[in-house]
Amino acid sequence: MLANLIRDVVIPRSDLHGVYHVATPPISKFDLLRLVAKRYDKKIELIPDDRANPDRTLVAARFEKATGYVPPGWPTLVDLMYCDRFGSTRA
């Protein structure tokens, strides 16, 4: 996905230079694990732990403004990961 973005958006744009963040909307580890567990049909108990919750959010506004690129949401990304692994859209 990132390689395609670089090929299709970054390389053709000689005006892009410097450091850009490419990021999806923020998601907690717990919520991401819930999405992955659901997509992979895992019957596991996830226990939230809010004791350590550092904000490591990347701000991608500069890249979005320069290119118009809006990344897919987390559910789409998890589906893409699943399909890449299993070559199918359903479990």
Backbone as JSON Lines, residues from 0, in Angstrom:
{"i":0,"aa":"M","n":[0.82,-1.18,0.0],"ca":[0.0,0.0,0.0],"c":[0.88,1.26,0.0]}
{"i":1,"aa":"L","n":[1.84,1.33,0.91],"ca":[2.72,2.5,0.95],"c":[3.58,2.57,-0.31]}
{"i":2,"aa":"A","n":[4.04,1.41,-0.79],"ca":[4.85,1.39,-2.01],"c":[4.04,1.93,-3.19]}
{"i":3,"aa":"N","n":[2.77,1.55,-3.28],"ca":[1.91,2.06,-4.35],"c":[1.72,3.56,-4.23]}
{"i":4,"aa":"L","n":[1.56,4.04,-3.02],"ca":[1.41,5.48,-2.8],"c":[2.67,6.23,-3.25]}
{"i":5,"aa":"I","n":[3.81,5.7,-2.91],"ca":[5.06,6.34,-3.33],"c":[5.17,6.33,-4.85]}
{"i":6,"aa":"R","n":[4.87,5.18,-5.47],"ca":[4.94,5.06,-6.93],"c":[3.96,6.0,-7.62]}
{"i":7,"aa":"D","n":[2.72,6.02,-7.14],"ca":[1.66,6.73,-7.85],"c":[1.54,8.21,-7.51]}
{"i":8,"aa":"V","n":[1.94,8.58,-6.31],"ca":[1.72,9.96,-5.87],"c":[3.02,10.72,-5.66]}
{"i":9,"aa":"V","n":[3.99,10.12,-5.0],"ca":[5.2,10.85,-4.62],"c":[6.18,10.98,-5.79]}
{"i":10,"aa":"I","n":[6.52,9.89,-6.43],"ca":[7.54,9.93,-7.49],"c":[7.16,10.86,-8.64]}
{"i":11,"aa":"P","n":[5.9,10.87,-9.09],"ca":[5.56,11.79,-10.18],"c":[5.59,13.27,-9.8]}
{"i":12,"aa":"R","n":[5.65,13.57,-8.52],"ca":[5.58,14.96,-8.05],"c":[6.96,15.48,-7.66]}
{"i":13,"aa":"S","n":[7.64,16.11,-8.59],"ca":[8.98,16.63,-8.31],"c":[8.94,17.8,-7.33]}
{"i":14,"aa":"D","n":[7.76,18.39,-7.13],"ca":[7.65,19.51,-6.19],"c":[7.61,19.05,-4.73]}
{"i":15,"aa":"L","n":[7.41,17.77,-4.5],"ca":[7.4,17.26,-3.12],"c":[8.83,17.04,-2.66]}
{"i":16,"aa":"H","n":[9.17,17.64,-1.54],"ca":[10.49,17.43,-0.96],"c":[10.39,17.67,0.54]}
{"i":17,"aa":"G","n":[11.32,17.12,1.26],"ca":[11.28,17.24,2.71],"c":[10.66,16.01,3.34]}
{"i":18,"aa":"V","n":[10.26,16.16,4.59],"ca":[9.7,15.05,5.35],"c":[8.19,15.22,5.46]}
{"i":19,"aa":"Y","n":[7.49,14.17,5.09],"ca":[6.03,14.14,5.21],"c":[5.64,12.92,6.02]}
{"i":20,"aa":"H","n":[4.61,13.07,6.82],"ca":[4.02,11.91,7.5],"c":[2.83,11.44,6.68]}
{"i":21,"aa":"V","n":[2.75,10.13,6.48],"ca":[1.58,9.52,5.87],"c":[0.96,8.68,6.98]}
{"i":22,"aa":"A","n":[-0.26,9.02,7.35],"ca":[-0.85,8.37,8.52],"c":[-2.36,8.23,8.36]}
{"i":23,"aa":"T","n":[-2.86,7.21,9.0],"ca":[-4.31,7.02,9.09],"c":[-4.81,7.76,10.32]}
{"i":24,"aa":"P","n":[-6.12,7.86,10.48],"ca":[-6.62,8.46,11.72],"c":[-6.14,7.66,12.93]}
{"i":25,"aa":"P","n":[-5.97,8.31,14.07],"ca":[-5.49,7.6,15.26],"c":[-6.44,6.49,15.68]}
{"i":26,"aa":"I","n":[-5.86,5.44,16.25],"ca":[-6.64,4.33,16.8],"c":[-5.87,3.78,17.99]}
{"i":27,"aa":"S","n":[-6.58,3.37,19.0],"ca":[-5.9,2.78,20.16],"c":[-5.47,1.35,19.82]}
{"i":28,"aa":"K","n":[-4.49,0.86,20.53],"ca":[-4.06,-0.52,20.32],"c":[-5.21,-1.48,20.58]}
{"i":29,"aa":"F","n":[-5.99,-1.17,21.6],"ca":[-7.12,-2.03,21.94],"c":[-8.14,-2.09,20.8]}
{"i":30,"aa":"D","n":[-8.5,-0.94,20.26],"ca":[-9.47,-0.92,19.16],"c":[-8.92,-1.6,17.91]}
{"i":31,"aa":"L","n":[-7.64,-1.42,17.65],"ca":[-7.03,-2.1,16.5],"c":[-7.03,-3.61,16.7]}
{"i":32,"aa":"L","n":[-6.7,-4.06,17.89],"ca":[-6.73,-5.5,18.17],"c":[-8.14,-6.06,18.04]}
{"i":33,"aa":"R","n":[-9.14,-5.28,18.45],"ca":[-10.53,-5.73,18.29],"c":[-10.89,-5.89,16.81]}
{"i":34,"aa":"L","n":[-10.47,-4.93,15.99],"ca":[-10.73,-5.03,14.55],"c":[-10.07,-6.26,13.94]}
{"i":35,"aa":"V","n":[-8.8,-6.47,14.3],"ca":[-8.06,-7.61,13.76],"c":[-8.68,-8.93,14.23]}
{"i":36,"aa":"A","n":[-9.0,-9.01,15.51],"ca":[-9.6,-10.24,16.04],"c":[-10.92,-10.55,15.35]}
{"i":37,"aa":"K","n":[-11.73,-9.53,15.14],"ca":[-13.01,-9.74,14.46],"c":[-12.8,-10.19,13.02]}
{"i":38,"aa":"R","n":[-11.89,-9.54,12.31],"ca":[-11.67,-9.87,10.89],"c":[-11.13,-11.28,10.72]}
{"i":39,"aa":"Y","n":[-10.26,-11.69,11.64],"ca":[-9.66,-13.02,11.55],"c":[-10.5,-14.07,12.29]}
{"i":40,"aa":"D","n":[-11.67,-13.66,12.76],"ca":[-12.62,-14.54,13.44],"c":[-11.98,-15.24,14.63]}
{"i":41,"aa":"K","n":[-11.25,-14.48,15.43],"ca":[-10.61,-15.01,16.63],"c":[-11.53,-14.82,17.82]}
{"i":42,"aa":"K","n":[-11.77,-15.87,18.52],"ca":[-12.63,-15.83,19.71],"c":[-11.72,-15.67,20.93]}
{"i":43,"aa":"I","n":[-11.24,-14.47,21.13],"ca":[-10.33,-14.2,22.24],"c":[-10.88,-13.06,23.08]}
{"i":44,"aa":"E","n":[-10.49,-13.05,24.33],"ca":[-10.89,-11.96,25.21],"c":[-9.78,-10.92,25.22]}
{"i":45,"aa":"L","n":[-10.14,-9.7,24.91],"ca":[-9.19,-8.6,24.96],"c":[-9.53,-7.75,26.17]}
{"i":46,"aa":"I","n":[-8.52,-7.45,26.95],"ca":[-8.72,-6.68,28.18],"c":[-8.04,-5.33,28.02]}
{"i":47,"aa":"P","n":[-8.81,-4.25,28.04],"ca":[-8.19,-2.94,27.89],"c":[-7.31,-2.59,29.09]}
{"i":48,"aa":"D","n":[-6.25,-1.87,28.82],"ca":[-5.33,-1.43,29.87],"c":[-4.97,0.03,29.58]}
{"i":49,"aa":"D","n":[-5.52,0.92,30.33],"ca":[-5.31,2.35,30.1],"c":[-4.18,2.94,30.94]}
{"i":50,"aa":"R","n":[-3.41,2.1,31.6],"ca":[-2.34,2.62,32.47],"c":[-1.3,3.39,31.69]}
{"i":51,"aa":"A","n":[-0.85,2.87,30.57],"ca":[0.15,3.55,29.75],"c":[-0.47,3.83,28.39]}
{"i":52,"aa":"N","n":[-0.65,5.09,28.1],"ca":[-1.31,5.45,26.85],"c":[-0.61,6.64,26.21]}
{"i":53,"aa":"P","n":[0.65,6.48,25.79],"ca":[1.37,7.6,25.18],"c":[0.76,7.94,23.82]}
{"i":54,"aa":"D","n":[0.72,9.21,23.5],"ca":[0.18,9.65,22.22],"c":[1.32,9.68,21.2]}
{"i":55,"aa":"R","n":[1.27,8.74,20.27],"ca":[2.29,8.66,19.22],"c":[1.68,8.98,17.86]}
{"i":56,"aa":"T","n":[0.66,9.79,17.88],"ca":[-0.08,10.12,16.67],"c":[0.8,10.91,15.7]}
{"i":57,"aa":"L","n":[0.78,10.49,14.43],"ca":[1.44,11.24,13.37],"c":[0.42,12.19,12.77]}
{"i":58,"aa":"V","n":[0.85,13.39,12.43],"ca":[-0.02,14.37,11.8],"c":[0.33,14.41,10.31]}
{"i":59,"aa":"A","n":[-0.63,13.99,9.5],"ca":[-0.38,13.87,8.06],"c":[-1.01,15.0,7.26]}
{"i":60,"aa":"A","n":[-1.4,16.08,7.92],"ca":[-2.1,17.18,7.25],"c":[-1.26,17.79,6.13]}
{"i":61,"aa":"R","n":[0.03,17.9,6.3],"ca":[0.89,18.51,5.28],"c":[0.88,17.67,4.0]}
{"i":62,"aa":"F","n":[0.99,16.35,4.14],"ca":[0.98,15.47,2.98],"c":[-0.4,15.48,2.31]}
{"i":63,"aa":"E","n":[-1.45,15.45,3.12],"ca":[-2.81,15.48,2.57],"c":[-3.06,16.78,1.8]}
{"i":64,"aa":"K","n":[-2.61,17.89,2.35],"ca":[-2.8,19.18,1.68],"c":[-2.0,19.24,0.37]}
{"i":65,"aa":"A","n":[-0.8,18.72,0.37],"ca":[0.06,18.77,-0.81],"c":[-0.4,17.83,-1.92]}
{"i":66,"aa":"T","n":[-0.99,16.7,-1.54],"ca":[-1.3,15.67,-2.54],"c":[-2.79,15.37,-2.69]}
{"i":67,"aa":"G","n":[-3.59,15.71,-1.7],"ca":[-4.99,15.34,-1.72],"c":[-5.24,13.92,-1.27]}
{"i":68,"aa":"Y","n":[-4.18,13.22,-0.88],"ca":[-4.32,11.81,-0.48],"c":[-4.95,11.71,0.9]}
{"i":69,"aa":"V","n":[-6.02,10.93,0.96],"ca":[-6.67,10.61,2.23],"c":[-6.58,9.1,2.4]}
{"i":70,"aa":"P","n":[-5.91,8.63,3.43],"ca":[-5.72,7.19,3.58],"c":[-7.03,6.47,3.91]}
{"i":71,"aa":"P","n":[-7.09,5.19,3.57],"ca":[-8.27,4.42,3.95],"c":[-8.35,4.28,5.47]}
{"i":72,"aa":"G","n":[-9.53,4.0,5.95],"ca":[-9.72,3.81,7.39],"c":[-9.17,2.48,7.85]}
{"i":73,"aa":"W","n":[-9.11,2.32,9.16],"ca":[-8.55,1.1,9.73],"c":[-9.3,-0.17,9.33]}
{"i":74,"aa":"P","n":[-10.63,-0.17,9.28],"ca":[-11.31,-1.4,8.84],"c":[-10.88,-1.83,7.44]}
{"i":75,"aa":"T","n":[-10.73,-0.88,6.54],"ca":[-10.28,-1.19,5.18],"c":[-8.86,-1.74,5.2]}
{"i":76,"aa":"L","n":[-7.99,-1.13,5.99],"ca":[-6.6,-1.6,6.06],"c":[-6.51,-3.01,6.63]}
{"i":77,"aa":"V","n":[-7.31,-3.31,7.64],"ca":[-7.32,-4.66,8.21],"c":[-7.84,-5.65,7.17]}
{"i":78,"aa":"D","n":[-8.87,-5.27,6.41],"ca":[-9.36,-6.14,5.34],"c":[-8.28,-6.39,4.29]}
{"i":79,"aa":"L","n":[-7.56,-5.34,3.9],"ca":[-6.47,-5.5,2.93],"c":[-5.39,-6.44,3.45]}
{"i":80,"aa":"M","n":[-5.06,-6.32,4.73],"ca":[-4.06,-7.22,5.33],"c":[-4.55,-8.66,5.28]}
{"i":81,"aa":"Y","n":[-5.82,-8.86,5.63],"ca":[-6.4,-10.2,5.61],"c":[-6.38,-10.78,4.19]}
{"i":82,"aa":"C","n":[-6.81,-10.0,3.23],"ca":[-6.86,-10.47,1.84],"c":[-5.47,-10.74,1.29]}
{"i":83,"aa":"D","n":[-4.5,-9.93,1.69],"ca":[-3.13,-10.16,1.26],"c":[-2.61,-11.49,1.81]}
{"i":84,"aa":"R","n":[-3.0,-11.81,3.02],"ca":[-2.54,-13.06,3.65],"c":[-3.26,-14.28,3.1]}
{"i":85,"aa":"F","n":[-4.57,-14.17,2.91],"ca":[-5.37,-15.34,2.54],"c":[-5.89,-15.31,1.11]}
{"i":86,"aa":"G","n":[-5.7,-14.2,0.41],"ca":[-6.14,-14.12,-0.98],"c":[-7.64,-14.19,-1.14]}
{"i":87,"aa":"S","n":[-8.37,-13.77,-0.14],"ca":[-9.82,-13.86,-0.17],"c":[-10.4,-12.72,0.63]}
{"i":88,"aa":"T","n":[-11.66,-12.41,0.37],"ca":[-12.31,-11.36,1.13],"c":[-13.09,-11.9,2.32]}
{"i":89,"aa":"R","n":[-13.27,-13.19,2.42],"ca":[-14.0,-13.78,3.55],"c":[-13.21,-14.91,4.19]}
{"i":90,"aa":"A","n":[-13.42,-15.08,5.47],"ca":[-12.75,-16.15,6.21],"c":[-13.29,-17.5,5.8]}
